[in-house]
Amino acid sequence: MTGSDARMNRAAWDRDSDEYQRDHHADLSGERRAAWGVFRISEDRLQILGDVGGKDVLELGCGGAQWAVELATRGARVVGLDNSSRQLAHARRLIQDEQVDVGLVQAAAEHVPFAESTFDVVFCDYGALTFADPGRALPEIARILRRGGLLAFTTLSPFFSMCFDDDVHETRDRLLRPYFGLGRDVWEGAVDYTPTYADWFRLFTSNDFEVLDLIEPRPDEDTVTSYQGRSVEWSRRWPAELLWRVRRR
């Protein structure tokens, strides 16, 4: 199942990458490069990663490498990994334009080509822990993180998944699907994962992580986003995203 999921997601992102990078360019550029979630709440405001200077950092599902490039300018030794060759083509172009040192690797997050204890920080803004099976990806992350290392990532909230209307591609103010049984979902040729809160905690503890924080980002009233189906008004009432910070024991 996981191998076929990775192939489906690679094909979907190879198909959609050019459109994605074009449609969301403003949300992924300039001061918004180092920002979290579809509402682009800045890292400087949230301080999720903190000072990355001199640290070995992996962006797991780097897309066009906007985050990775920004962290390189802040002194991190950064590698960006992505499953999609087309996304990595965008990443290479940005790295060349910005003239920064960022390594790029093509691989699926369920099997990453790094030695044990390689990184101080692994993170993704959506990316791999939305589109890869977390039951397979988290053991790999635990393996490549040094003890005491940080894993931080945004992903969909169960509230969003339960209230999302597939027919109109919008969230509703009522539950449309059950909470129990959330997990793997196929939408427009791509596979994503939305574990329940209990599922996430079991995955963390079974892979030797401790939870430092769980943030449910709430956009400001004047927030503008290019991501469809992410109503600011709705997301000020219910959480659309989760932002986890966990530490390798």
C-alpha positions as CSV (number, residue, x, y, z in Angstrom):
1,M,0.0,0.0,0.0
2,T,2.7,2.5,1.0
3,G,4.8,1.9,-2.2
4,S,1.8,2.5,-4.4
5,D,0.8,5.6,-2.4
6,A,4.3,7.1,-2.9
7,R,4.0,6.4,-6.6
8,M,0.6,8.0,-6.8
9,N,1.8,11.1,-4.9
10,R,4.9,11.4,-7.1
11,A,2.7,11.3,-10.2
12,A,0.2,13.8,-8.8
13,W,2.9,16.3,-7.7
14,D,4.8,15.9,-11.0
15,R,1.5,16.8,-12.8
16,D,0.5,19.6,-10.5
17,S,3.8,21.2,-9.4
18,D,3.9,23.9,-12.1
19,E,0.4,25.1,-11.3
20,Y,1.0,24.9,-7.6
21,Q,4.1,27.0,-7.7
22,R,2.5,29.5,-9.9
23,D,-0.8,29.8,-8.0
24,H,0.9,30.1,-4.6
25,H,4.0,32.1,-5.5
26,A,3.1,35.1,-3.5
27,D,2.4,33.0,-0.4
28,L,5.7,31.2,-0.7
29,S,8.0,34.2,-1.5
30,G,9.8,37.0,0.3
31,E,8.9,37.4,4.0
32,R,6.4,34.5,3.6
33,R,9.1,31.9,2.8
34,A,9.6,31.0,6.4
35,A,6.0,30.8,7.5
36,W,3.7,28.0,8.6
37,G,0.6,26.6,7.1
38,V,-1.8,27.9,4.5
39,F,-2.3,31.2,6.5
40,R,1.5,31.8,6.4
41,I,2.0,32.6,10.1
42,S,5.7,33.6,10.3
43,E,8.4,31.5,12.0
44,D,9.7,34.8,13.5
45,R,6.3,35.1,15.3
46,L,5.9,31.5,16.3
47,Q,9.5,30.5,17.0
48,I,8.9,26.9,16.2
49,L,12.4,26.1,15.0
50,G,14.3,28.7,16.9
51,D,17.9,29.5,16.1
52,V,19.0,27.1,13.3
53,G,22.5,28.6,12.9
54,G,25.1,25.8,12.6
55,K,22.4,23.0,12.7
56,D,21.9,20.1,10.3
57,V,18.3,20.5,9.1
58,L,16.2,18.4,6.8
59,E,13.1,19.7,5.1
60,L,11.0,16.5,4.5
61,G,8.9,17.3,1.5
62,C,10.5,20.5,0.5
63,G,8.5,21.3,-2.7
64,G,10.1,24.4,-4.3
65,A,12.6,24.7,-1.3
66,Q,11.4,28.1,-0.2
67,W,11.7,27.2,3.5
68,A,15.1,25.5,2.9
69,V,16.5,28.4,1.1
70,E,15.4,30.8,3.8
71,L,16.9,28.6,6.6
72,A,20.2,28.4,4.7
73,T,20.4,32.2,4.8
74,R,19.9,31.9,8.5
75,G,23.0,29.8,8.9
76,A,21.6,26.2,8.8
77,R,23.1,23.4,6.9
78,V,20.0,22.3,5.0
79,V,18.9,19.4,2.9
80,G,15.6,19.4,1.1
81,L,14.0,16.0,0.3
82,D,11.0,15.6,-2.0
83,N,9.2,12.7,-3.8
84,S,8.5,14.8,-6.9
85,S,11.1,15.4,-9.6
86,R,9.1,18.4,-10.9
87,Q,9.0,20.0,-7.4
88,L,12.8,19.5,-7.2
89,A,13.2,21.3,-10.5
90,H,11.6,24.3,-9.0
91,A,13.8,23.9,-5.9
92,R,17.0,23.8,-8.0
93,R,16.0,27.0,-9.9
94,L,15.3,28.9,-6.6
95,I,18.6,27.7,-5.1
96,Q,20.5,28.8,-8.1
97,D,18.7,32.2,-8.2
98,E,19.4,32.8,-4.5
99,Q,23.0,31.4,-4.6
100,V,22.7,29.4,-1.4
101,D,24.0,26.0,-0.4
102,V,21.1,23.6,-0.1
103,G,21.3,19.9,-0.9
104,L,18.5,18.2,-2.7
105,V,17.5,14.5,-2.6
106,Q,14.6,12.7,-4.3
107,A,13.0,10.0,-2.2
108,A,9.8,9.1,-0.4
109,A,9.7,9.8,3.3
110,E,8.9,6.2,4.1
111,H,12.5,5.3,3.2
112,V,15.0,8.1,3.4
113,P,18.7,7.7,2.3
114,F,20.4,9.0,5.3
115,A,22.5,7.5,8.1
116,E,21.3,7.3,11.7
117,S,21.6,10.5,13.8
118,T,22.3,12.8,10.8
119,F,20.1,15.8,11.6
120,D,19.4,18.1,14.5
121,V,16.1,19.3,13.0
122,V,13.6,17.6,10.7
123,F,10.6,19.7,9.7
124,C,7.9,20.0,7.1
125,D,5.2,22.5,6.3
126,Y,2.6,20.0,5.2
127,G,5.0,18.0,3.0
128,A,5.9,14.5,3.9
129,L,3.9,14.0,7.1
130,T,0.7,14.8,5.2
131,F,1.4,12.8,2.1
132,A,3.4,9.9,3.5
133,D,2.1,7.1,5.8
134,P,3.1,8.5,9.2
135,G,3.4,4.9,10.5
136,R,6.2,4.4,8.1
137,A,7.7,7.9,8.0
138,L,8.0,8.5,11.8
139,P,10.4,5.5,12.4
140,E,12.6,6.9,9.6
141,I,12.6,10.3,11.1
142,A,13.4,8.9,14.6
143,R,16.3,7.0,13.0
144,I,17.9,10.0,11.3
145,L,17.3,12.5,14.1
146,R,20.0,12.9,16.8
147,R,18.8,12.4,20.4
148,G,17.3,15.6,21.6
149,G,16.6,16.6,18.0
150,L,13.5,18.5,17.0
151,L,10.7,17.3,14.7
152,A,8.2,20.1,13.7
153,F,5.5,19.9,11.1
154,T,2.1,21.3,10.1
155,T,-0.7,19.0,8.8
156,L,-4.4,18.9,8.5
157,S,-6.6,19.1,11.6
158,P,-9.2,16.4,12.0
159,F,-11.8,19.2,12.2
160,F,-10.9,20.2,8.7
161,S,-11.2,16.7,7.4
162,M,-14.5,16.1,9.1
163,C,-16.1,19.3,7.8
164,F,-14.7,19.4,4.3
165,D,-17.3,19.1,1.5
166,D,-15.7,17.3,-1.4
167,D,-18.4,18.3,-3.8
168,V,-17.8,22.0,-3.5
169,H,-14.2,22.0,-2.1
170,E,-15.1,24.0,0.9
171,T,-15.4,23.5,4.7
172,R,-18.9,23.5,6.2
173,D,-20.1,24.4,9.7
174,R,-21.2,20.8,10.4
175,L,-19.6,17.4,10.5
176,L,-19.7,15.5,7.2
177,R,-17.7,12.4,8.1
178,P,-16.9,10.5,11.3
179,Y,-13.8,11.2,13.4
180,F,-13.2,7.6,14.1
181,G,-11.7,6.0,11.0
182,L,-9.9,9.1,9.8
183,G,-6.6,8.2,8.2
184,R,-5.8,7.5,4.6
185,D,-7.7,9.5,2.0
186,V,-7.5,9.7,-1.8
187,W,-8.4,13.0,-3.4
188,E,-7.7,14.1,-7.0
189,G,-5.2,11.3,-7.6
190,A,-3.1,12.0,-4.4
191,V,-3.1,10.3,-1.1
192,D,-3.0,12.1,2.2
193,Y,-3.2,11.1,5.9
194,T,-5.2,12.6,8.7
195,P,-4.6,10.6,11.9
196,T,-6.7,11.4,15.0
197,Y,-5.2,13.1,18.0
198,A,-4.9,9.7,19.7
199,D,-3.3,8.1,16.7
200,W,-0.6,10.9,16.6
201,F,0.2,10.4,20.3
202,R,0.5,6.6,19.9
203,L,2.8,7.2,16.9
204,F,5.0,9.6,18.8
205,T,5.4,7.5,21.9
206,S,6.0,4.3,20.0
207,N,8.8,6.0,18.1
208,D,10.5,7.5,21.1
209,F,9.3,11.1,20.7
210,E,8.0,13.4,23.4
211,V,5.5,16.1,22.7
212,L,6.7,19.6,23.4
213,D,3.8,21.6,22.0
214,L,0.7,21.4,19.8
215,I,-0.4,24.6,18.2
216,E,-3.7,25.1,16.4
217,P,-2.8,28.1,14.2
218,R,-5.6,30.7,14.1
219,P,-5.4,33.3,11.3
220,D,-5.8,37.0,11.9
221,E,-9.0,38.5,10.7
222,D,-7.2,40.3,7.8
223,T,-5.4,37.2,6.6
224,V,-5.4,36.5,2.9
225,T,-4.5,33.1,1.5
226,S,-4.2,31.7,-2.0
227,Y,-5.3,28.2,-0.8
228,Q,-8.9,27.3,-1.8
229,G,-11.2,25.6,0.7
230,R,-9.3,27.3,3.6
231,S,-11.8,30.0,4.7
232,V,-10.3,32.5,7.2
233,E,-13.7,33.0,8.8
234,W,-14.1,29.2,9.3
235,S,-10.6,28.8,10.5
236,R,-11.0,31.5,13.2
237,R,-13.8,29.4,14.6
238,W,-12.4,25.9,14.2
239,P,-8.8,24.7,13.7
240,A,-7.9,23.8,10.1
241,E,-4.3,22.9,10.9
242,L,-2.1,21.3,13.5
243,L,1.4,22.4,14.2
244,W,3.3,19.8,16.2
245,R,6.7,20.2,18.0
246,V,8.1,16.9,19.3
247,R,11.6,15.9,20.5
248,R,13.5,12.7,19.9
249,R,14.3,11.2,23.3
